[in-house]
Amino acid sequence: MDKKVVFITGASKGIGLATARKFISQGWQVAGFYKDDLGPEIEGMKYYETDVSNWQMVKESFDKAFTDFKRIDCLVNNAGIFGYAKFPDYSEEVMDRVIDTNEKGVYFCTKTVMDKMKAGSIVNIGSTAGQIGSTDPVYAGTKAAVLGFTKAMAKALAPNIRVNAVSPGATNTDIMKNYNQQRVEQLKEMTLLKKLAEPEDIANAVYFLASDEARHITGACLDVNGGYVLR
């Protein structure tokens, strides 16, 4: 039997790269999509350059990956960016970039695979910011939209395609380099487990939702935040 194939956006680093490694360890093949920096060469993974905020680029890169792999069994909408600003400090340009990447990018990628995926699952990466807000309200708004979109698409694509989300809390990725050590320690203290998540923690949750072990789960959000948000 041919190996299953997962498409992962933002796959060259951080959570996306950890997720790619997780799927490969479980026998999957990975089509990894990146915008700026090509990730490390990994057996079982092929990279495709794209910008998820550009629908034409998404269609072209996804078509190429589908031609190469001949199938898609899972889509992981992981690509996302921060504005690193409080609301009064947002320019229209930065606001558009955050919304186009985090929100419209998920729509574009999902729409593009709908005629290619006959069965399988979609996993969207949300955030605690989309559940309870944050100091970056535009980012929080995009992630709230992703969670709403997840539920809507779970209804639209049932019963053949399951759609779920994972909402991480603060995670030990390159993003943490933008914070001073005092802020990092504060983020740790805000969790019940007193530590940041590792990218692998998020990857494990994503893979679970994509796997047959979650075959009766759709329209759900799996929180991986160390107890920062309790619902």
C-alpha positions in Angstrom: 0.0 0.0 0.0 1.2 3.5 -0.8 2.3 5.6 2.1 -0.1 8.3 3.3 0.8 11.9 2.4 0.4 15.0 4.6 0.7 18.6 3.3 2.1 20.9 6.0 2.4 24.6 5.6 5.1 26.5 7.5 7.0 23.2 7.5 10.6 24.4 7.5 11.0 25.2 11.2 9.3 25.2 14.6 6.0 23.4 15.0 5.7 22.7 11.3 9.1 21.0 11.1 8.4 19.0 14.3 5.1 17.9 12.8 6.8 16.8 9.6 9.2 14.7 11.6 6.4 13.2 13.6 4.4 12.1 10.5 7.6 10.7 8.9 8.3 8.7 12.1 4.9 7.1 11.7 5.5 6.1 8.1 3.9 9.0 6.2 5.4 11.1 3.4 5.4 14.9 3.7 4.9 17.7 1.3 6.4 20.6 3.2 5.5 24.2 2.2 7.7 27.1 3.2 7.9 30.8 2.3 11.3 32.2 3.2 13.8 29.7 4.5 14.2 26.1 3.2 14.3 23.6 6.1 16.7 20.7 6.6 16.7 17.8 4.2 14.8 14.9 5.6 14.1 11.5 4.0 10.5 11.2 3.2 9.9 15.0 2.9 9.9 17.2 -0.1 9.8 21.0 0.0 7.7 23.4 -2.0 8.0 27.2 -1.9 4.7 29.1 -1.5 3.1 32.1 0.2 -0.2 31.0 1.8 -1.5 34.5 1.5 -1.3 34.3 -2.3 -4.0 32.0 -3.6 -2.4 31.5 -7.0 0.9 30.4 -5.4 -1.0 28.0 -3.2 -2.8 26.5 -6.1 0.4 26.1 -8.1 2.5 24.7 -5.3 -0.2 22.3 -4.1 -0.8 21.1 -7.7 2.9 20.4 -8.0 2.9 18.4 -4.7 -0.2 16.5 -5.7 1.4 15.6 -9.1 4.5 14.4 -7.3 2.8 12.4 -4.5 -0.4 11.4 -6.3 -2.5 11.7 -3.1 -3.2 13.8 0.0 -4.6 12.2 3.2 -4.1 15.2 5.6 -3.6 18.9 5.5 -2.0 20.7 8.4 -2.6 24.5 8.2 0.3 25.6 10.3 1.8 28.7 8.6 1.2 31.9 10.7 2.8 35.1 11.7 2.6 37.7 14.5 2.2 41.4 14.2 4.2 42.1 17.3 2.1 45.2 18.1 -0.7 46.4 20.2 -3.7 47.6 18.4 -3.0 51.4 18.2 0.5 50.6 16.8 -0.8 48.5 13.9 -0.3 49.9 10.4 -2.8 48.8 7.7 0.1 47.1 5.9 1.0 44.9 8.9 -2.6 44.2 9.7 -3.3 43.0 6.2 -0.2 40.8 6.3 -1.3 39.1 9.5 -4.9 38.6 8.4 -3.8 37.4 4.9 -1.4 34.8 6.3 -3.2 33.5 9.4 -6.8 33.7 8.3 -7.0 33.8 4.5 -4.1 31.4 4.1 -6.1 28.7 6.0 -9.1 29.3 3.7 -6.9 29.2 0.5 -5.1 26.0 1.5 -8.3 24.3 2.6 -10.2 25.3 -0.6 -7.3 24.1 -2.8 -7.3 20.6 -1.3 -11.0 20.1 -1.4 -11.0 18.7 -4.9 -8.0 16.5 -4.2 -8.8 14.9 -0.9 -11.6 12.4 -1.0 -11.1 11.2 2.6 -8.8 12.0 5.5 -8.4 15.0 7.8 -7.5 18.6 8.1 -5.8 20.0 11.2 -5.6 23.7 11.8 -3.2 25.4 14.2 -5.1 27.8 16.4 -3.8 29.5 19.6 -4.8 30.3 23.1 -4.9 33.9 21.8 -7.9 33.0 19.7 -9.6 31.6 22.8 -9.0 34.2 25.5 -7.4 37.1 23.6 -3.9 38.5 23.9 -1.9 41.8 23.8 -1.9 41.4 20.0 -5.6 41.7 19.1 -5.2 41.3 15.3 -3.3 38.0 15.7 -5.9 36.9 18.3 -8.7 37.8 15.9 -7.2 35.7 13.1 -6.8 32.7 15.4 -10.4 33.0 16.7 -11.5 33.0 13.0 -9.5 29.8 12.4 -11.3 28.1 15.3 -14.7 29.2 13.9 -13.7 28.1 10.4 -12.6 24.7 11.8 -16.1 24.0 13.1 -17.8 25.3 9.9 -15.6 23.1 7.7 -16.1 20.1 10.0 -19.8 20.4 9.1 -19.2 21.1 5.4 -16.8 18.2 4.8 -18.4 15.5 6.9 -18.6 12.5 6.8 -15.5 11.8 4.7 -13.1 14.5 5.9 -12.6 15.3 9.6 -11.6 18.8 10.5 -10.0 19.7 13.9 -7.7 22.2 15.5 -4.9 22.3 17.9 -4.5 25.4 20.0 -1.0 25.8 21.5 0.0 28.0 24.3 3.5 29.6 24.5 5.9 27.2 22.7 9.7 27.0 22.6 10.2 28.1 19.0 12.2 30.8 17.4 9.4 33.2 18.2 10.6 33.2 21.8 13.8 35.0 20.6 11.6 38.1 20.3 11.0 38.2 24.0 13.4 39.0 26.8 14.1 36.3 29.5 11.8 38.0 32.0 8.8 37.7 29.6 9.7 34.0 28.9 9.8 33.2 32.6 6.5 35.0 33.0 4.9 32.9 30.3 6.1 29.8 32.0 4.7 30.9 35.3 1.3 31.5 33.7 1.0 27.7 33.0 0.0 25.1 35.5 3.0 23.0 34.4 5.4 25.9 34.8 7.1 25.4 31.4 6.8 26.2 27.7 5.5 23.6 25.3 8.1 22.0 23.0 7.3 21.9 19.2 7.1 18.1 19.6 4.3 18.5 22.1 2.2 20.3 19.5 3.2 17.8 16.7 2.1 14.9 18.8 -1.4 16.4 19.2 -1.6 17.2 15.5 -0.7 13.7 14.6 -3.2 12.2 17.0 -6.0 14.2 15.4 -4.9 13.1 11.9 -4.6 9.4 12.9 -7.2 6.7 13.0 -7.1 6.9 16.8 -9.1 10.1 16.4 -11.4 8.6 13.8 -14.5 9.7 15.7 -13.3 13.3 16.4 -14.3 16.2 14.2 -15.0 19.9 14.8 -12.9 19.8 18.0 -10.1 21.9 19.4 -7.3 20.1 21.3 -5.7 22.5 23.8 -1.9 22.0 24.3 -1.1 24.9 26.6 0.2 23.4 29.9 -2.9 24.5 31.7 -2.8 28.2 30.7 -6.3 28.0 29.4 -8.9 25.7 31.1 -12.2 25.2 29.3 
